[in-house]
Amino acid sequence: MPIEQIGKYEIEYESEALPDDAGWAAFVAVYGESENPAHRKEIVARKRVALEASFNNEAAALDEARRIARSMLE
């Protein structure tokens, strides 16, 4: 699961194989600054993005998750 720091936000990208070989789904979680450095403050809980889409492989799903996460922060 790739993690990227964008400004004060930490973004987690994730992909998951769909059942019955239906492709891959893209997921995103967003965390913000916390008073306690040992814990992250959840801004957006892990959720599936691009609900209408499935992707041919894990890399494509991760790319889409990253694209959507960046657009969420604009």
C-alpha positions as CSV (number, residue, x, y, z in Angstrom):
1,M,0.0,0.0,0.0
2,P,1.7,3.2,-1.2
3,I,1.7,6.2,1.1
4,E,2.3,9.8,-0.1
5,Q,2.7,13.0,1.8
6,I,0.9,15.9,0.1
7,G,1.3,19.1,2.2
8,K,-0.1,18.3,5.6
9,Y,-1.9,15.2,4.4
10,E,-0.8,11.6,4.3
11,I,-2.6,9.6,1.5
12,E,-2.8,5.9,1.4
13,Y,-3.5,4.2,-1.9
14,E,-4.7,0.7,-2.1
15,S,-6.1,-1.8,-4.6
16,E,-8.0,-5.0,-4.1
17,A,-8.9,-7.8,-6.4
18,L,-12.6,-8.1,-7.0
19,P,-14.4,-11.4,-6.7
20,D,-14.9,-13.7,-9.7
21,D,-11.9,-12.2,-11.6
22,A,-13.9,-9.0,-12.1
23,G,-10.7,-6.9,-12.1
24,W,-9.3,-4.6,-9.4
25,A,-10.8,-1.8,-7.3
26,A,-9.2,1.4,-6.2
27,F,-9.3,2.6,-2.5
28,V,-8.1,5.8,-0.8
29,A,-7.6,7.0,2.8
30,V,-6.6,10.5,3.9
31,Y,-4.9,11.4,7.2
32,G,-4.2,14.8,8.6
33,E,-2.0,16.2,11.3
34,S,-2.4,14.9,14.8
35,E,-1.5,16.2,18.2
36,N,0.1,12.8,19.0
37,P,2.8,11.9,16.5
38,A,2.3,8.2,17.2
39,H,-1.2,8.4,15.8
40,R,-2.7,9.6,12.5
41,K,-5.9,11.7,12.4
42,E,-8.3,10.2,9.9
43,I,-9.8,12.8,7.6
44,V,-11.3,10.4,5.0
45,A,-11.8,6.8,6.0
46,R,-10.6,4.1,3.6
47,K,-13.2,4.1,0.8
48,R,-13.5,2.7,-2.7
49,V,-13.2,5.3,-5.4
50,A,-14.2,5.1,-9.1
51,L,-17.1,2.9,-8.1
52,E,-18.3,2.4,-11.6
53,A,-14.8,1.2,-12.7
54,S,-12.8,-1.9,-12.4
55,F,-9.2,-2.1,-13.5
56,N,-7.3,-4.7,-15.5
57,N,-4.4,-4.8,-12.9
58,E,-3.3,-3.7,-9.5
59,A,-1.0,-0.9,-10.9
60,A,-3.9,0.7,-12.9
61,A,-6.1,0.7,-9.8
62,L,-3.4,2.3,-7.7
63,D,-2.8,5.0,-10.4
64,E,-6.5,5.9,-10.4
65,A,-6.6,6.0,-6.6
66,R,-3.7,8.4,-6.6
67,R,-5.3,10.6,-9.3
68,I,-8.6,10.8,-7.3
69,A,-6.9,11.5,-4.0
70,R,-4.9,14.4,-5.5
71,S,-8.2,15.8,-7.0
72,M,-9.8,15.5,-3.5
73,L,-7.1,17.7,-2.0
74,E,-7.3,20.5,-4.6
